[in-house]
Amino acid sequence: MTKILKHPSILIKTLMLACCLLSGVSVRAHMLNMTNIGITVDAEQQAVITLRIDLGQSLMTAEDYWIATQAIGLEQRTLLQPTLDQLDRDLTFLLDGRVQLPKLTGFKISAISLAAIQNPLTPQMATLYYHLDVSGGSNLNVQLADQLEIPWPCLMKIDIVGQALPQSRLLTNVDRLSRDTLLSSSAGNLESDRLAQLAYSWSRLTPEFTWVAVGFQHIVPNGLDHMLFILGLFFLAGGWRPLLLQVTGFTLAHSLTLGMSMIGIISLPMSIVEPLIALSIVYVAIDNLFATKLARWRLVIVCLFGLLHGLGFASVLANIGLPQDQFLLSLGLFNLGVELGQLAVIAGAFLMVGWFRRQTWYQSNIAQPATIAIAGTGAYWFLKRIAF
């Protein structure tokens, strides 16, 4: 360890290797092994469906899934065939109310070990790929049969060419039919869809843990822009008190606008909010390069940026929809999940590099290169978002 401290270049290479190794794990190590259905619709109205599911914790035994991951070629397909047939029967896609039959185009299954499959905290997700022709349709729904038991909840997300934001639906063991997902990109349809989402009534199945998980996943792993902002705060020179002051101010600010936006007091188009969020990342990163301690005015700036990020969080909830009978509870639990995600980012950063914050070479060899990368990424996102 002493040798590594004397040669920071060795440390940097070691940390880069660790990041590469852990990045693959972080995507799978979710707070909850939620089932995910991702649908991408192109300009020709051809849909690519990606189903991510923890088969070893649901439709297959852990032992059978482990055996399947060790097989190859036709043997692997044969071992999976009963599960694939069950999904064909019990996972239904409805185009304007008519049953559609997507075509399986491929799958990827892997697992670290049998013990990892058996442990719900280390989900070994399988990925199935389908193709579906949705041309001529206006509404797409997904329905899960009553006998289909999967890791709940199931988050459906659909990206459609021409629409700035994806649409999301949350399915549970109680609510197995999604609301209409509008395939038209017209502004009128999008607005009516958002209004319909506000009336979405959900759910009697562990609502507390589910909404915390949804909020957590909006930060880790799905909220890369929010993660980079938090990392920008982390890499400012100084101790834990300046960091906690900034994070606390950021939290209070985004909680305020999140709540106000969800009850309709304030509203700002995402075409404005998203580029400004990218700019907030750039600002914090550049300020880090010139600041040596937390200035009083910086805390005010961070709080102002928190107001913007709260509007970004609100766009996610407006898209998924909150249950009207538990509106305030679900809103608070979503926000709790967001805060847990932020704390996870800080904890992860500390575990990776925080031990070396007092070293003389920490700023030049770790904090400044990381900050420059954060600023560059934020600038790229800003240009990309205003160009869209």
N, C-alpha and C positions, 0 to 999 in steps of 0.2 A: 504493500500500500504506500509506503514511504517513497519507493521508486516511482510510482505513478504520480504522486504529488509533485515530485521534482521535475517531472517531464509531462507537462500538460498536454502535449501533442498525443501522447499515449492515451491519456484520459479522454480526449476528444474522440479519438478513433473508437475507444471502447464504448463510449456513450452512444456514438452513432450506430455501432453494431447492435447495442442493446435496444435502441429505438426501433431499428428495423425488425428485430426479433419480436419485440413486444407489440408492434403495430398490428401484426396479424392477429395477436391474441385479443387486443383491446376491442376489436370489432365484434368478436364473438362473446366476450365476457360481459354481456349486458346485465343490467340490474335484474332483468327478468328475461327468460328465454322466450320472448314473444314471437309468435308466428308472424311473418311479414309476407304480404302479397304486393309486389311492385309491378305496375302495368305502365308501359311506355307505348304511346300511340303516335305513329309517324304521320307525315303529310298524306300518305296514301291510305290512311285509316287501317293500317296493319299494326296489331298490338303484339308486343313481346311481354310475356308474363313471367315474372321471376318469383318463385315460391321458396322462401327460406323457412325451414321447419326443423324442429328438434325431433327427428324420427325416433331416436333411441329412448326418448322420454314419453313417447305417445303411441304411434302406430306400429312400432316394432319393439321387441324386447331389446334391452341394451346388448345382450349377447348376440342376437341375430344381426343387429346393426353393425356390431364390431366385426362379425364374420364377413358381412357384405363389404365393409370398407377394405378388407384384406384381399378380396377377390378382384379379378380384372376381367375386362371384356364381356363376353356373352354370359359367363358365369355370374358376374356381378348383376347384370340386367335380370337374369333368372331369379336371383335371390330377392331382388327388389320388386319383381313383377306383382306379387300379391298386394303390396302396398300401393303401387302405381294404379292397379285396378280399383282399389278402394277409393283413392283420390278421384279417379275418373267418375265413380258413381256418386260420391258424396260431396265433391266440390263442384258447384254449378255456377256457370257464368250465363247471365241473362242479358240479352240485347233487346231492348224494348219489350221485355217480358217473355221473350222466346229463348228457349234453352239453346246454348251454343256449345260445340264440342271443340275445345282447343286441342292442338296437336302437340304432343310431347316432342321436343327437339333435342333434349339433352339433360344431363344431370351431373352433379358433382357431389360426392360423399367422401368424407374423411373423418378421422378421429385420432386423437393423440394416444388414447389408451382406453381400455374397457372401464377403468375407474373413472375417467373423465366423462364418459358417456353416462355413467350411473349417477354422477353428481350433478344436480340441477344448477349449481353455481358455476359450472364450467360447460355450458351447452355446446355440443358438437353438431353444428347446424348442417343440414343437407340443403342443397340448392337444386331446384327443378326448373327447367326452362320450357315454356310453351309458346306456341304461336296461335293467334286468333285474328280472324278477319272481322273487323267491326264496321266495314264500309256500309253506308246507308243507315246506320243506327244513330240514335240521339241520346239514349240512356243506357248505361251499363251498370248492372248489379252483380254482386257476388253473394251466393247463399251457401251456407254450410249445413249439411244434413244433421238431424238430431242425433244420429248415432255416431257422428264423426267427433272423436275426442282428440283435441290437439292442445298444445301448450297455449293457454289463454293469457291475455287477449290476443286477437288477431288484428294487426294494423294493415289496412289496405291503402296504398298510395298510388295515385295515377298521374302521370305526366303526359300532357297532350301538347303536341306542337302548336304554337300560336297562343298558348296560354302562359302568362308570366309566372303563375304560381301553381303548384300541384294541388290536387284535391285529395283529401284523406278521409278514411272511414274507419271507425273502430267497431269491430265485431267481438261479441262475448258469447259465453255459453248460454246466455239468456237471449241476446239479440243477434241472431245468426243470419239475418238478411240485411245487407247494406242498403243505405238510402241510395236514391238515383245518383249516378255519377254522370254529369252532362258532358257529352263528347263535343258539343258545339262550343266554339271559342268566342261567341258573341258576348259583348259586355252585358247585355240584358240577361242572358242565361246565367252568367257568372254571378251577377248580383242577386238574382232570384235564388240561386243555389246557396249563397251565403245566408240569405234570410231563412231558407229552409233548414240549414244546419243549426240555427239558433233554437229551433223547435225540437231538435233531436233528443229523445228521451232515453236515458241509459242509466244505470245498470244495477243489478242487484248482486253481482258477483264481485266480491272484494274490491269495491270502488276505491277505497283508500289506497291500496298498494298499486292499483292499476294507474291512477292518475299521477301518483308520485313517479312511477316508472316512465310514463309518457313524458313528464317534465324532465326527468333525468336524461332520457335518450335524446331530447332536443338539444342537450349540451354534449353529452357523450353517448354515441359517437357522431351524431348527426349535425351538431352545431359548430362546425369548424371555425366559422367567423367569431362566434362568441368565445370559443376556447382560445383563439389567438389574442382576443382582447384581454382576457384574464391573464394569459401568459405575458402580455405586454406590461401589465401591472406587476407581475411577479419579478420581471427582470430589471425593474428599476433598482438602482443602488440604494441600500438601506436595510433596516431590520424588519422584523415582523409587524411592528406597530404601524409604520407607514403603509405596508401592504394591507393590513386589516382595516385601516381607515378607508382606503380606497375601495376595497371590496364591499365594505359595509355601506358606504355612500352609493356605490353602484347598485347594490341590492335594493336599498330603499327607493332609489329613483326608478328602477325598472319595475319594481312592484307597484309603484304608484300609477305609472302610465299603463301597465298591463291591466290593472283593475279598472281604470277610467275608460280605457278603450273597450273592454269587454261589456261594460254597461252602457256604452254609447255616448259618453261625455265628450271624448275626443276621437278624432280619426285623421289619418294621414295616409295617402297612397303609398303602397310598397315600392312603387317606382321611384319615390323620393327617399323613403326610409332605408332601403337596402344599400344604395350608394353611400348614404351618410354613415351607415354602420361601417362600411368598408373604410371610409375616411377616418372614422374614429380610431380604427386599428392603426392606420398610418400615423395619425397624430401622436398617439400614445407611444408608438415605437420610436418615432423621430425624437420626441421629447426625452425619451430614455437615453438617447445618445449624447445629449448635452446636459442633462440634469445629474447631479450627484446626490441630491436629497429631495424629499417630497416638499414641493413648494405649496403654500396655502392655496394659491389660485388653481393649482393642478387638481386638488380635491374637488373644487367647484366644477371644473371641466369634466372630470370623470362622472360626476353626478348628472351633468347635462347629457353626456353620452349614454348614461344609464336610462334616461328618459327615452332616447331613441331605441335602444335595445328592447325596452319594454314593449314598444309598438311592434317590433319584430316578433317577440314572443306572442303578442296578441293575434298576429296573423295566423299563427299555427293553431291556436285555440279556436279562432273564428272558422277555420277550415275544417277542423275535426268536429267542433260543436260540443258545447257543455250541456249536461242534463239540466233542465229547468228546475226540477224538483230538488236538486242538490247543487245549485249553481255556485253559491259562495264556497261551499265545502270543496267542490271539485277544483275551483279556481285556486283556492289556498293550497290544496295538495299538489296541483301542477306547479305552483310557484315553489313549494317545498322541494319538489323534484329538481327544479332548475338550480336551486341553491345547493343541493347535494351534488349535482353535476359540477358546479363551479368549485366546490370544495375538493371534489375528486381530481379536478385539473390541477389545483394548487398542490394537493398531496402528491400527485404523480410527478409534478415538476420538482418538488422538494426531494423526493426519493431519487430522482435522476441526477440532479445537480445541486440541490440545496445544501448538501453537506460541505460544499466548497465555496460558499458565499464569502467566507472570511479570508480566502486565499488571495494573495496579491494579483494573481493572474486570472482570477475569476471574471473580471469585467472584460478584459481584452480577449480572452480565449473562449469564453462561454457566453456571457451576457450580451456583448456587443454583436458577435456573429449571429446569435439567435434573434436579436432585435432587428438587425438588418434584414434577415429573412422574413420576419413578421411584417416589416414595413413594405417590403417588395411584394409579398402576397396580398396585403391590403390594397396596394396601389393597382395591382393587376385586377383584383375584384372590382375596384371602383371603375376602372376603364371598361371592364366587361359589362358591368351593370348599367352604366349610362349608355353604352353602345347598343344594348338590347332595346 
